[in-house]
């Protein structure tokens, strides 16, 4: 149980620091507002899959992902300076949801909300 709690603490620390770095400390103009929605650590803590919610059009999101991937090493260096762990995992950035799927989800949630009786 303690190992699971440690993994959750590390993932949350990574999420907070990554969101701060991606939004405020990178100077690439292609990077728009980014929300780090989830950090999933592998059981051995060697890989971190980071899900990002990106704003803008599909083209802007693709540019933003390219800029983040290009800055991966620099971001890892900044995180290593802030978080005191023995070995920092490798970062793998993934978009949270495809923009077309996100629009469909929002539409479906509105439809469900309208269909529910008011209590």
C-alpha positions in Angstrom: 0.0 0.0 0.0 2.8 2.4 0.8 4.3 1.9 -2.7 0.9 2.9 -4.3 0.7 6.0 -2.1 4.3 7.0 -3.1 3.4 6.6 -6.8 0.4 8.8 -6.3 2.5 11.5 -4.6 5.1 11.4 -7.2 2.5 11.6 -10.0 0.8 14.6 -8.4 4.1 16.4 -7.8 5.0 15.8 -11.5 1.6 17.0 -12.6 1.8 20.3 -10.7 5.4 21.1 -11.7 4.8 20.2 -15.4 1.7 22.4 -15.6 3.6 25.3 -14.1 6.6 24.8 -16.5 4.5 24.3 -19.6 2.3 27.3 -19.0 4.7 29.8 -17.6 8.3 29.0 -18.2 8.6 27.9 -21.9 9.0 30.7 -24.3 8.0 28.8 -27.5 5.1 30.8 -29.0 3.5 27.6 -30.4 2.7 26.5 -26.8 -0.7 27.7 -25.9 -2.6 27.1 -22.6 -1.9 23.6 -21.5 -3.6 21.6 -18.7 -1.9 18.5 -17.4 -4.9 16.3 -16.7 -3.1 13.1 -15.7 0.3 11.6 -15.0 0.5 7.8 -15.1 3.7 6.3 -13.8 4.8 2.8 -14.8 5.2 0.4 -11.8 9.0 0.6 -12.1 8.8 4.5 -12.2 10.9 4.6 -15.4 8.1 6.0 -17.7 5.6 8.7 -17.1 2.7 9.1 -19.6 1.5 12.7 -19.3 -2.0 13.6 -20.7 -2.4 17.2 -21.8 -5.6 19.1 -22.5 -4.7 21.6 -25.3 -6.7 24.6 -26.5 -7.1 25.9 -30.0 -7.7 24.3 -33.4 -6.4 21.0 -34.5 -3.4 22.6 -36.3 -2.6 24.7 -33.2 -2.8 21.6 -31.0 -0.4 19.7 -33.3 2.1 22.6 -33.3 1.8 22.8 -29.5 2.5 19.0 -29.1 5.5 19.3 -31.4 6.9 22.2 -29.4 6.4 20.3 -26.1 8.1 17.2 -27.6 11.0 19.3 -28.7 11.4 20.8 -25.3 11.1 17.4 -23.5 14.7 17.4 -22.4 14.7 20.9 -21.1 11.4 20.3 -19.3 12.9 17.2 -17.7 15.9 19.2 -16.5 13.6 21.8 -14.9 11.6 19.1 -13.2 14.7 17.4 -11.9 15.8 20.6 -10.2 12.5 20.9 -8.4 11.5 17.3 -7.4 13.9 15.4 -5.3 13.6 11.7 -6.4 16.4 9.3 -7.2 15.6 8.8 -10.8 13.3 10.9 -12.9 11.1 8.9 -15.3 11.1 9.5 -19.1 8.3 11.7 -20.2 5.8 10.7 -22.9 3.3 13.4 -23.7 -0.1 12.5 -25.1 -3.1 14.7 -26.0 -6.0 14.1 -23.6 -8.7 13.8 -26.2 -8.9 14.3 -30.0 -10.7 17.7 -30.6 -13.5 16.0 -32.6 -14.1 13.5 -29.8 -14.0 16.3 -27.2 -16.7 18.2 -29.1 -18.8 15.1 -29.3 -18.4 14.4 -25.6 -19.4 17.9 -24.7 -22.5 17.6 -26.9 -23.4 14.2 -25.5 -23.1 15.5 -21.9 -25.4 18.5 -22.8 -27.9 16.1 -24.2 -27.8 13.8 -21.2 -28.2 16.8 -18.9 -31.2 18.1 -20.8 -32.8 14.6 -20.6 -32.6 14.3 -16.9 -35.6 15.3 -14.8 -35.0 18.1 -12.5 -35.0 17.1 -8.8 
